[in-house]
Amino acid sequence: MNGLLRLHDLDDEEDDRRPASRRDEHFAGADIDAGLGRVHVDEAGDLVAVDLDERAVRTMNPAALGGHLLAAIERAEQAARAERIERRKL
């Protein structure tokens, strides 16, 4: 992953309802401010992955990192919601 850390939600209960296709699992995403990486959500808006730039994270204040992550997750959830609405129009 060349400098990126990948975090996954591996909750067994949720694995049964996840899409079979990896492409479907990453329905929407958003960049994390300050070049920290990217978050990915599924079609329901649930967080499925976080890609972090290890070098950027090392220099980041933990409180600021948390704020950037929460903001990115919210943007990804909004993107998933907008995409679901757009698909219903078709």
C-alpha positions in Angstrom: 0.0 0.0 0.0 3.1 2.2 -0.1 2.7 4.4 2.9 -1.0 3.8 3.4 -2.6 2.0 6.4 -5.9 0.2 5.7 -8.4 -0.3 8.4 -11.4 -2.5 8.1 -14.5 -3.0 10.2 -14.4 -6.8 10.7 -17.5 -7.2 12.9 -18.8 -10.7 12.1 -22.5 -9.8 12.5 -22.1 -7.2 9.7 -20.2 -9.4 7.4 -23.4 -11.4 6.5 -25.1 -8.3 5.2 -22.2 -6.9 3.2 -22.3 -7.0 -0.6 -20.5 -9.9 -2.2 -18.7 -7.6 -4.7 -15.8 -5.5 -3.4 -16.8 -2.8 -5.9 -20.3 -2.6 -4.4 -18.9 -2.5 -0.9 -17.1 0.8 -1.6 -20.2 2.6 -2.8 -19.0 6.1 -2.0 -16.0 7.8 -0.4 -14.5 11.1 0.7 -11.0 12.4 1.1 -9.8 13.1 4.7 -8.7 16.7 5.0 -5.0 17.6 5.4 -4.1 14.8 3.0 -4.6 12.1 5.6 -6.3 9.6 3.3 -9.8 8.5 2.3 -12.8 6.9 3.9 -15.2 4.5 2.1 -18.9 3.7 2.9 -21.3 1.1 1.5 -24.6 1.8 -0.1 -26.3 2.1 3.3 -23.7 4.8 4.3 -22.0 2.4 6.8 -18.2 2.9 7.1 -16.4 0.0 5.4 -12.8 1.1 5.1 -10.4 3.9 6.0 -7.2 4.4 4.1 -4.7 6.5 6.0 -1.4 8.0 4.8 0.9 6.8 7.5 3.3 9.7 7.1 0.6 12.3 7.4 -1.0 10.6 10.4 2.3 10.6 12.4 2.5 14.4 12.3 -1.1 15.0 13.1 -2.5 16.0 16.5 -4.8 13.1 17.6 -7.7 15.5 18.4 -7.4 17.1 15.0 -7.2 13.7 13.3 -10.4 12.6 15.0 -12.2 15.7 13.7 -10.9 15.2 10.2 -12.0 11.6 10.2 -15.5 12.4 11.4 -15.9 15.2 8.8 -14.8 12.8 6.0 -17.2 10.0 7.2 -20.0 12.5 7.2 -19.2 13.6 3.7 -19.0 10.0 2.5 -22.4 9.3 4.1 -23.9 12.3 2.3 -22.4 11.2 -1.0 -23.9 7.7 -0.5 -27.3 9.3 0.3 -27.1 11.5 -2.8 -26.1 8.6 -5.0 -29.0 6.5 -3.7 -31.4 9.3 -4.5 -29.9 9.8 -8.0 -30.2 6.1 -8.8 -33.9 6.1 -7.8 -34.5 8.9 -10.4 -33.3 6.6 -13.2 
